[in-house]
Amino acid sequence: MDSESWKLLRSVCILSFLLGSFCVYQSLHAVVAAQEEQDTQPSVTLQVNASNGAGRLIPDTLFGIFFEEINHAGAGGLWAELVSNRGFEAGGQNTPSNIWPWSIVGDQSSVYVATDRSSPFERNKIALRMDVICDGNGCPSGGVGVYNPGYWGMNIEEGKEYKVAFYVRSSDDIDLSVSLTSSNGSLTLASEKITAFASDVSKWTKKEVLLEAKGTDHGARLQLTTTKKGSLWIDQVSAMPVDTYKGHGFRNDLYQMMVDIKPRFIRFPGGCFVEGEWLSNAFRWKETVGPWEERPGHFGDVWKYWTDDGLGHFEFFQLAEDIGAAPIWVFNNGISHNDEVETASIMPFVQEALDGIEFARGDANSTWGSVRAAMGRQEPFELKYVAIGNEDCGKTYYRGNYIVFYDAIKKAYPDIKIISNCDGSSSPLDHPADYYDFHIYTSASSLFSMYHQFDGTSRKGPKAFVSEYAVTGKDAGTGSLLAALAEAAFLIGLEKNSDIVEMASYAPLFVNTNDRRWNPDAIVFNSSHLYGTPSYWVQRFFAESSGSTLLSSELKGNSSSIVASAISWKNSSQDYIRIKAVNFGDSSVNLKVLVTGLDPNVMKVSGSTRTVLTSTNVMDENSFTQPEKVVPQESLLEMAEEDLTVVLPPHSFSSFDLLKEPAKIRKPVSDSSYQKTSTM
């Protein structure tokens, strides 16, 4: 190597050394700066007593879900039926009536449609008459007829199967194409022909086809078309994906979102949906059982849309069983938002409630148990909880009506737990109850401060059921991080007060983004996609709480913006301590966790996982374009010799799982080994 090359090489080496040293310096400086910053951050200490007998069991039922038919949660949501207004009843009983969202394929010169009262089903008499004016080559190439876009488009996916069923009648031969098409009808995704002689369809006849999609369209529609001149009648048109949960009719992805919360109960079907603006439009369970073709459906006048009631009394109990949750049936007590039944005349409503319980729990040979059996379910469903009305405590006849219901139900079913609409958290109830209902919708700061809501509540008498809670208003947007953090703090408070609060559920659970009647909601969806709001993800943090052990804990230090708790829970064969902490403030806080009560010679705790829900802006939300903008982030948690100090980021909800495991036993050194070692 010549001298010039050697000088160049030496210069490169020196430069590399200097650059490397600078990088090391920068890294060390960053570490020191971060440590100095952490040292100057506010600090709090959570002391946790993990000794045997120091904890208290949390009720198995503490956290569950509340399903209300609002925001098209069921119709056009969890219930997988694709056809909207399948029986043409939504336009009312006076004919001709509006058939929305049905529309014609073709124009009025080639086809004419109108409703009449010729249906074979006594409880829904409206049917659709279709007069085909054109014939053969005189018709458009694709035929004429009607189409249904479902609930803002049907989600049709390539390779999947869809079962279409409908009733038809005609005095002429029929030649119908049953098709799934793109949103404008230009592309056929699946199609089958149905032909029949006039003699075969002179009376109402049920037809079924199985369509396999050859393409995907999230906004598809169902078409019934023909090129054959004549008149025919159509009624009770259904299109269902073959792939639903256990074949029970529930949309798989929405169902899974519920299951992942691990709910211990499900309250249904409302809410205001149970009451109605007027009693004539209240949810009445007897009209929602039996074959789907025979269910009349009804207009939910509180949330302003029609439901065919495919998701009815039977399906709700099936749903509860499928997700492993205890059903809580809410029934109308003769009161709506605008009219009431006097107590002296309430017995028909009481009998309706008793019949509804018999439908669920009765023997297959009982009057209403036999209706359930005819629907394919011989064994009774489990039903241990009922709620008499919804938010009706202040109504004129509520207390009088309630007592009549209470006495009748307790006489027939003494084991059933009865929930009153009246709040007993601040003063005793003036009537018997097993639970009282507590609803709260408020601002984020208010709900955060309600962490202590039940601290002073009497432990005597009925237990509390917080069946509806959420942050609403400008703090919530359509599902903000800020709202979720306040809710997390509130739930930690409920967890700590679970000796009096035995059940709690967020509301509402679902919203179809095409018909948002309430903000915010836990799960947002359209025909094909979904995401969880931050409030949904908060509920996932509490999935292990029900049935676990609440550990005694105390937060010390300047903790005005911090709420924290500790539970002990098991996962298969492993034991954990879970620390949950909300930082509602805009500065980071150091949290030191001190776990006492464990014999260090027998048991120790070690780091396992850290899960944090936060974002760059407290008003951040998830969306279809950014469904995971605000979701929990999980990482490994390291701790040194049972000393856990972590940083709680500003505006965050964190959980830390500490693994409880046997301490390593150090074997004593024998004399001989010691002597042997010492002589070497």
C-alpha positions in Angstrom: 0.0 0.0 0.0 1.5 3.3 -1.0 1.8 6.3 1.5 -1.1 8.2 0.0 -3.5 5.2 0.3 -2.3 4.7 3.9 -3.0 8.3 4.8 -6.5 8.1 3.2 -7.3 4.9 5.1 -6.1 6.4 8.4 -8.2 9.5 7.8 -11.3 7.3 7.2 -10.7 5.4 10.4 -10.2 8.5 12.4 -13.4 10.0 11.0 -15.4 6.8 11.6 -14.2 6.7 15.2 -15.2 10.3 15.7 -18.6 9.8 14.2 -19.2 6.7 16.2 -18.2 8.4 19.4 -20.5 11.3 18.6 -23.4 8.8 18.0 -22.7 7.1 21.3 -22.6 10.5 23.0 -25.9 11.4 21.4 -27.5 8.1 22.5 -26.2 8.4 26.0 -27.3 12.1 26.2 -30.8 11.1 25.0 -31.0 8.3 27.7 -29.8 10.7 30.4 -32.2 13.4 29.2 -35.1 11.0 29.2 -34.2 9.8 32.7 -33.9 13.4 33.9 -37.3 14.2 32.3 -38.8 11.1 34.0 -37.3 12.2 37.3 -39.0 15.6 37.0 -42.4 14.1 36.1 -45.1 13.9 38.8 -45.0 10.6 40.6 -47.7 8.5 42.4 -47.5 5.2 44.1 -50.1 2.4 44.0 -49.8 0.1 47.0 -51.4 -3.3 46.3 -52.1 -5.8 49.0 -52.0 -9.3 47.4 -52.1 -11.3 50.5 -54.5 -14.2 50.8 -57.9 -13.1 52.1 -57.2 -9.4 51.5 -59.2 -9.3 48.3 -62.9 -9.4 47.4 -64.5 -11.4 44.7 -66.0 -9.4 41.8 -69.4 -10.6 40.7 -69.4 -13.0 37.8 -72.0 -10.7 36.1 -70.2 -7.4 36.4 -69.5 -6.4 32.8 -71.9 -7.2 30.0 -73.5 -5.6 26.9 -76.8 -3.8 26.2 -78.3 -4.5 22.8 -81.0 -2.0 21.6 -82.6 -1.9 18.2 -81.3 1.7 17.5 -79.1 2.9 14.6 -80.1 -0.2 12.7 -78.2 -2.3 15.1 -80.3 -5.4 14.4 -82.2 -4.7 11.1 -79.4 -4.0 8.7 -76.8 -5.0 11.2 -76.3 -7.9 13.5 -79.3 -9.7 12.0 -77.9 -10.8 8.6 -81.1 -10.5 6.6 -80.2 -8.6 3.4 -83.7 -7.6 2.3 -85.2 -4.5 3.8 -89.0 -4.4 4.0 -89.3 -8.0 3.0 -93.0 -8.3 3.4 -94.0 -4.9 1.9 -95.6 -3.9 5.2 -93.5 -0.8 6.0 -95.7 1.4 3.9 -98.7 0.8 6.1 -101.9 -1.2 5.8 -103.7 1.2 3.5 -103.2 0.2 -0.2 -101.7 1.0 -2.6 -98.8 1.9 -0.3 -95.2 3.0 -0.5 -92.9 0.0 -1.1 -89.6 1.8 -0.2 -86.8 0.8 -0.6 -88.1 -1.5 -3.3 -88.1 0.0 -6.8 -88.8 -1.1 -10.3 -86.5 -2.5 -13.0 -87.7 -1.0 -16.2 -90.2 1.8 -16.6 -93.9 2.3 -16.3 -94.5 1.5 -19.9 -93.2 -2.0 -19.4 -94.1 -2.8 -15.8 -96.5 -1.6 -13.1 -96.4 -2.5 -9.4 -98.7 -1.8 -6.5 -99.5 -3.3 -3.2 -102.8 -5.0 -2.2 -104.1 -7.0 0.7 -103.9 -10.5 -0.8 -101.1 -12.0 1.3 -101.7 -15.5 2.7 -100.4 -14.4 6.1 -103.0 -13.1 8.5 -100.7 -10.9 10.5 -99.2 -9.2 7.5 -101.7 -8.9 4.7 -99.8 -6.7 2.3 -98.4 -8.2 -0.9 -96.9 -6.8 -4.1 -98.7 -7.2 -7.4 -96.5 -6.9 -10.6 -98.2 -6.4 -14.0 -95.7 -7.0 -16.8 -96.9 -5.1 -19.8 -94.1 -5.9 -22.2 -93.5 -9.4 -23.7 -90.5 -11.3 -25.0 -88.4 -9.1 -27.3 -90.5 -6.1 -26.4 -89.0 -6.1 -22.9 -85.6 -4.7 -22.0 -82.9 -7.4 -22.5 -82.5 -8.0 -18.8 -86.2 -8.1 -18.2 -88.4 -6.0 -15.9 -89.5 -6.4 -12.4 -88.4 -5.1 -8.9 -85.2 -4.8 -7.0 -84.3 -4.3 -3.3 -81.0 -2.6 -2.3 -81.2 -3.9 1.2 -79.9 -1.6 3.9 -77.8 0.9 1.9 -76.4 -1.9 -0.3 -76.0 -5.7 0.2 -72.6 -7.1 0.9 -72.1 -9.8 -1.7 -68.8 -11.6 -1.7 -67.3 -13.8 -4.4 -67.5 -17.5 -3.6 -70.1 -17.1 -0.9 -73.6 -18.5 -1.0 -76.9 -16.7 -0.4 -80.3 -18.3 0.2 -83.2 -16.4 -1.4 -86.7 -17.4 -0.5 -90.1 -15.8 -1.5 -93.7 -16.5 -2.0 -95.3 -16.2 -5.5 -98.8 -16.5 -7.0 -100.0 -16.1 -10.6 -102.8 -17.2 -12.9 -100.1 -17.4 -15.7 -97.0 -19.5 -16.2 -94.0 -17.8 -14.6 -90.4 -17.4 -15.7 -88.5 -15.4 -13.1 -84.8 -14.5 -12.8 -83.6 -14.2 -9.2 -80.4 -12.3 -9.3 -77.8 -10.6 -7.2 -76.4 -7.6 -9.1 -74.2 -4.6 -8.8 -75.7 -1.5 -7.3 -77.0 -0.2 -10.7 -77.9 -3.6 -12.0 -75.4 -3.6 -14.8 -73.3 -6.5 -13.5 -74.8 -9.9 -12.5 -73.0 -11.5 -9.6 -75.3 -14.5 -9.3 -78.6 -15.6 -11.0 -81.0 -18.5 -11.1 -84.2 -19.1 -13.1 -87.5 -20.1 -11.5 -90.1 -21.4 -13.9 -93.5 -22.9 -13.1 -96.8 -23.6 -14.8 -99.8 -21.6 -13.9 -101.4 -24.6 -12.2 -98.4 -24.9 -9.9 -98.5 -21.3 -8.7 -102.3 -20.6 -8.8 -102.1 -20.5 -5.0 -99.3 -18.9 -2.9 -96.2 -21.1 -3.3 -92.8 -20.7 -1.6 -89.8 -20.7 -3.8 -86.2 -21.0 -2.7 -82.9 -20.7 -4.6 -79.2 -20.9 -3.6 -77.0 -18.3 -5.3 -73.2 -18.5 -5.3 -71.6 -15.1 -6.0 -69.2 -14.9 -8.9 -68.0 -11.5 -7.9 -67.9 -9.0 -5.0 -69.9 -5.9 -4.5 -70.4 -4.2 -1.1 -73.4 -2.2 -2.4 -75.2 -4.9 -4.4 -79.0 -5.5 -4.8 -81.5 -8.3 -5.2 -83.5 -8.4 -8.4 -86.7 -10.4 -9.4 -87.2 -9.9 -13.2 -89.0 -11.5 -16.1 -89.7 -11.0 -19.8 -93.0 -12.8 -19.7 -96.2 -10.8 -20.0 -98.8 -11.2 -17.3 -99.6 -10.6 -13.6 -98.0 -12.1 -10.6 -97.9 -11.5 -6.9 -94.9 -11.6 -4.6 -94.6 -11.6 -0.8 -92.1 -12.2 2.0 -88.8 -12.0 0.1 -85.7 -13.0 2.1 -82.0 -13.1 1.2 -79.7 -14.5 3.8 -76.0 -15.3 3.7 -75.5 -19.1 4.3 -72.5 -18.2 6.4 -73.9 -16.8 9.7 -72.9 -17.6 13.2 -73.8 -21.3 13.8 -76.4 -20.8 11.1 -78.4 -18.8 13.6 -78.7 -15.7 11.4 -76.1 -13.4 13.1 -73.6 -11.5 11.0 -70.2 -13.1 11.8 -68.0 -10.0 12.2 -70.4 -8.1 14.4 -71.0 -11.2 16.5 -67.2 -11.6 17.0 -66.9 -8.0 18.2 -69.4 -8.8 20.9 -67.8 -12.0 21.9 -64.4 -10.4 22.3 -65.7 -8.2 25.1 -66.5 -11.5 27.0 -69.8 -10.2 28.2 -71.4 -11.9 31.2 -74.9 -10.7 30.4 -76.9 -9.2 27.5 -79.7 -6.7 28.2 -82.3 -6.6 25.3 -84.2 -5.4 23.3 -84.1 -1.9 24.7 -84.1 0.9 25.8 -86.6 3.3 24.3 -87.3 0.7 21.6 -89.3 -1.3 24.3 -91.4 1.7 25.2 -92.2 3.4 21.9 -93.3 7.0 21.5 -96.7 5.5 21.7 -97.8 2.1 23.0 -99.1 1.1 19.6 -95.5 1.1 18.3 -93.9 -0.5 21.3 -92.0 -3.8 20.9 -94.4 -6.6 21.7 -92.7 -10.0 21.9 -95.6 -12.1 20.7 -95.5 -10.5 17.3 -91.8 -11.4 16.9 -92.1 -15.2 17.3 -93.1 -18.1 15.0 -92.1 -18.4 11.3 -90.5 -15.3 9.9 -93.1 -15.1 7.2 -95.8 -14.7 9.8 -94.2 -11.8 11.8 -96.0 -8.5 11.1 -93.0 -6.3 11.9 -93.5 -2.8 13.3 -92.4 0.8 13.0 -90.1 1.8 15.9 -91.4 5.3 16.3 -88.6 6.4 18.7 -85.8 5.7 16.3 -87.9 6.2 13.2 -87.5 3.1 11.2 -89.3 -0.1 10.3 -88.2 -3.5 11.5 -89.4 -6.8 10.1 -88.6 -8.3 13.5 -86.6 -11.2 12.2 -84.5 -10.6 15.2 -87.2 -11.4 17.7 -87.8 -12.8 21.2 -86.5 -16.3 20.3 -83.4 -14.9 18.5 -82.4 -12.7 21.4 -82.4 -15.7 23.8 -80.4 -17.7 21.2 -77.9 -14.8 20.9 -77.5 -14.8 24.7 -76.8 -18.5 24.7 -74.4 -18.3 21.8 -72.2 -15.7 23.4 -72.4 -17.3 26.8 -74.1 -14.3 28.4 -77.0 -14.3 30.9 -80.2 -12.8 29.2 -81.8 -9.8 30.8 -85.2 -9.3 29.2 -86.6 -5.8 29.4 -90.4 -5.7 28.7 -93.0 -2.9 28.4 -94.9 -2.2 31.6 -97.9 -0.4 30.0 -96.0 2.8 29.6 -94.6 4.6 26.5 -93.1 8.1 26.1 -96.5 9.6 25.6 -99.3 7.3 27.0 -99.8 5.0 30.0 -102.1 2.2 31.0 -103.6 2.8 34.4 -102.7 0.2 37.1 -106.3 -1.0 37.3 -106.1 -2.1 33.6 -102.5 -3.4 33.6 -103.2 -7.2 33.8 -103.1 -7.9 30.1 -99.5 -6.5 30.0 -98.7 -8.5 33.1 -99.9 -11.7 31.5 -97.9 -10.9 28.4 -94.8 -10.7 30.5 -95.6 -14.0 32.2 -96.2 -15.6 28.8 -92.9 -14.3 27.6 -91.1 -15.9 30.5 -92.9 -19.1 29.9 -91.8 -19.0 26.2 -88.2 -18.9 27.4 -88.4 -21.2 30.4 -91.5 -23.3 30.0 -91.7 -26.9 29.3 -92.1 -27.8 25.6 -95.7 -28.9 26.4 -96.6 -25.6 28.0 -98.7 -23.1 26.0 -95.8 -20.8 25.1 -93.1 -23.3 25.6 -94.7 -25.3 22.8 -94.3 -22.2 20.5 -90.6 -22.2 21.2 -90.5 -25.9 20.6 -92.2 -25.5 17.3 -89.4 -23.1 16.4 -86.9 -25.9 16.9 -85.9 -25.5 20.5 -87.2 -28.2 22.9 -85.0 -27.3 25.8 -85.8 -24.1 27.8 -83.6 -21.1 27.7 -82.0 -19.7 30.8 -83.7 -16.6 32.1 -82.9 -15.3 35.6 -83.3 -11.5 35.2 -86.1 -9.3 34.0 -86.5 -5.5 33.9 -89.9 -4.0 34.4 -89.9 -1.1 31.9 -87.2 1.3 30.9 -86.6 4.8 32.4 -90.2 4.9 33.5 -89.7 5.6 37.2 -91.1 9.2 37.0 -94.2 8.2 35.1 -97.6 8.5 36.8 -98.5 4.8 36.9 -95.0 3.2 37.1 -94.9 2.3 40.8 -98.4 1.0 40.8 -97.9 -1.1 37.6 -94.5 -2.2 38.9 -95.9 -3.8 42.1 -98.5 -5.8 40.1 -95.8 -7.1 37.8 -93.4 -7.8 40.7 -96.0 -9.8 42.7 -97.2 -11.8 39.7 -93.7 -12.7 38.6 -92.4 -13.6 42.1 -95.4 -15.8 42.6 -94.9 -17.7 39.4 -91.0 -17.6 39.3 -89.6 -16.8 42.7 -86.0 -17.3 41.5 -86.2 -14.6 38.9 -84.4 -11.3 39.8 -86.4 -8.2 39.1 -84.9 -4.9 38.1 -86.7 -1.6 39.0 -86.3 1.5 36.9 -86.0 3.7 40.0 -82.5 4.7 41.2 -81.7 3.5 44.7 -78.1 4.7 44.8 -78.7 7.9 46.9 -81.9 7.0 48.8 -83.7 3.7 49.5 -86.4 2.5 47.1 -90.0 2.6 48.3 -90.8 -0.8 46.7 -89.3 -4.2 46.6 -86.6 -5.1 44.0 -83.5 -7.2 43.5 -81.8 -4.6 41.4 -82.3 -0.9 40.6 -81.3 0.6 37.3 -78.9 3.5 37.0 -78.3 5.4 33.7 -75.8 8.1 33.1 -75.0 10.1 30.0 -72.8 13.2 30.7 -69.6 15.0 29.8 -66.1 13.5 30.1 -65.0 15.6 33.1 -68.3 14.8 34.9 -68.1 11.0 34.3 -64.4 11.0 35.3 -65.4 12.6 38.6 -68.1 9.9 39.1 -65.3 7.4 39.8 -66.6 7.8 43.4 -70.3 7.7 42.5 -71.1 4.5 44.6 -68.6 5.0 47.4 -71.2 6.2 49.8 -74.1 4.1 48.5 -75.8 1.9 51.2 -74.8 -1.7 50.9 -78.2 -2.8 52.2 -81.1 -3.6 50.0 -81.1 -4.2 46.2 -77.9 -4.1 44.1 -77.2 -1.6 41.4 -77.4 -2.3 37.7 -75.6 0.5 35.6 -77.3 -0.6 32.4 -76.5 2.5 30.4 -73.5 4.7 30.6 -71.5 6.8 28.2 -69.9 10.2 27.6 -72.0 12.2 25.2 -72.0 15.7 23.7 -69.1 17.6 22.3 -66.6 15.6 24.4 -67.6 12.4 22.7 -67.7 13.4 19.0 -68.6 10.2 17.3 -66.3 8.2 19.6 -63.3 10.1 21.0 -60.3 9.0 23.1 -61.4 11.6 25.7 -64.8 10.0 26.1 -63.2 6.6 26.5 -60.8 7.7 29.2 -63.5 9.1 31.3 -65.5 5.9 30.9 -62.5 3.8 31.9 -62.2 5.8 35.1 -65.9 5.3 35.8 -65.6 1.6 35.2 -62.7 1.3 37.6 -64.9 3.0 40.2 -67.7 0.5 39.5 -65.1 -2.4 39.8 -64.1 -1.1 43.2 -67.7 -0.8 44.2 -68.7 -4.1 42.9 -70.0 -5.2 46.3 -73.0 -3.0 45.5 -72.8 -2.6 41.7 -73.2 -6.1 40.2 -73.8 -5.3 36.5 -72.8 -2.6 34.0 -73.1 -2.0 30.3 -72.2 0.7 27.8 -74.9 2.2 25.5 -75.5 2.1 22.6 -73.6 -0.9 21.3 -74.0 -0.7 17.5 -74.5 2.0 14.9 -74.9 1.5 11.1 -73.1 4.6 9.9 -75.9 5.2 7.3 -78.5 5.9 10.0 -76.7 7.4 13.0 -79.5 8.1 15.5 -77.2 8.5 18.5 -73.6 9.5 19.2 -71.3 8.0 20.2 -71.6 4.2 19.9 -69.2 1.3 20.7 -69.1 -0.5 17.3 -69.5 1.3 13.9 -70.3 -0.6 10.7 -71.8 -0.5 7.3 -72.7 -3.4 5.0 -69.2 -4.8 4.8 -66.8 -3.1 7.2 -66.6 -2.2 10.9 -64.4 -0.8 13.6 -64.5 -0.3 17.3 -64.5 3.2 18.8 -62.1 3.9 21.7 -65.0 3.3 24.1 -65.3 -0.3 22.7 -61.6 -0.9 23.3 -61.9 0.3 26.9 -64.5 -2.4 27.5 -61.9 -5.0 26.3 -59.6 -3.9 29.2 -62.2 -5.2 31.6 -62.8 -8.6 29.9 -61.1 -10.5 32.7 -62.7 -8.5 35.6 -66.0 -10.4 36.1 -65.4 -13.2 38.6 -61.9 -12.1 39.4 -60.6 -10.8 42.8 -60.4 -7.1 43.5 -57.2 -6.5 45.4 -57.1 -3.8 48.1 -55.1 -0.9 46.7 -54.3 2.7 47.7 -53.0 5.5 45.5 -50.6 7.9 47.1 -49.2 11.2 45.8 -50.7 14.0 43.7 -53.2 11.8 42.0 -56.1 14.1 41.0 -55.8 13.1 37.4 -55.0 9.4 38.1 -57.4 6.6 38.8 -56.0 3.1 39.3 -57.0 -0.4 40.6 -55.7 -3.9 40.9 -57.3 -7.3 40.4 -56.1 -10.9 40.5 -57.2 -13.1 37.7 -56.4 -16.4 36.1 -55.7 -17.5 32.6 -55.7 -21.3 32.2 -53.0 -22.3 34.7 -51.3 -19.0 35.3 -52.1 -16.3 37.9 -51.9 -12.6 37.2 -52.2 -9.3 38.9 -53.6 -6.7 36.6 -53.0 -3.0 37.3 -55.3 -0.6 35.4 -54.6 3.1 35.4 -56.1 6.1 33.7 -54.1 9.3 33.3 -56.8 11.9 32.6 -54.3 14.8 32.6 -52.1 16.4 29.9 -48.8 15.5 31.5 -47.0 12.2 31.9 -47.0 10.7 35.4 -44.6 8.1 36.9 -46.5 5.3 38.5 -44.7 3.1 41.0 -46.5 -0.2 41.9 -45.7 -1.8 45.3 -47.1 -5.3 45.7 -47.2 -6.5 49.3 -48.5 -9.6 51.0 -46.6 -12.2 49.0 -44.1 -14.3 50.8 -40.9 -13.7 48.7 -39.7 -17.2 49.5 -42.9 -18.7 48.0 -44.2 -16.3 45.4 -43.0 -13.4 43.3 -44.3 -11.2 40.6 -42.6 -10.6 37.3 -43.4 -8.4 34.3 -45.6 -9.8 31.5 -47.5 -7.4 29.3 -48.2 -3.7 29.1 -51.3 -2.5 27.1 -51.8 1.2 26.5 -54.7 3.1 24.8 -53.7 6.6 23.8 -53.2 8.9 20.8 -51.6 12.2 19.8 -54.8 14.2 20.3 -57.4 13.5 23.0 -60.2 14.0 20.4 -58.8 11.5 18.0 -61.3 8.9 16.7 -61.3 5.8 14.6 -62.9 5.6 11.2 -63.3 3.4 8.2 -60.2 4.9 6.6 -58.3 4.7 9.9 -60.0 1.9 11.9 -57.0 1.5 14.2 -56.0 5.1 14.9 -56.9 4.7 18.5 -56.5 1.1 19.6 -54.6 -0.6 22.5 -50.9 -1.2 21.9 -49.4 -4.2 23.7 -45.7 -4.7 24.5 -43.6 -6.7 26.9 -43.3 -5.4 30.4 -39.9 -5.6 32.1 -39.5 -5.2 35.9 -36.5 -5.5 38.2 -36.9 -7.5 41.4 -40.5 -6.7 41.9 -39.9 -3.0 41.6 -42.3 -1.7 38.9 -42.1 1.9 37.9 -43.9 2.9 34.7 -44.7 6.1 32.8 -48.4 6.8 32.3 -48.6 8.9 29.1 -50.8 11.9 29.1 -54.4 11.1 28.3 -54.0 7.4 28.4 -55.5 4.2 29.8 -52.9 1.5 30.7 -53.0 -2.0 32.0 -50.0 -4.0 33.3 -50.2 -7.7 33.8 -47.8 -9.1 36.4 -47.3 -12.8 36.4 -47.4 -14.5 39.8 -45.1 -17.4 39.8 -43.3 -19.6 42.4 -40.1 -18.0 43.7 -36.9 -19.8 42.7 -35.6 -21.9 45.6 -31.9 -21.5 46.2 -30.3 -24.7 47.2 -28.0 -24.4 50.3 -24.3 -25.2 49.7 -23.2 -28.3 51.6 -20.1 -28.4 53.8 -18.3 -30.9 51.5 -18.9 -28.8 48.5 -17.7 -25.7 50.2 -14.5 -27.6 51.4 -13.9 -28.9 47.9 -14.3 -25.5 46.4 -12.0 -23.9 49.0 -9.2 -26.4 48.5 -9.0 -25.9 44.8 
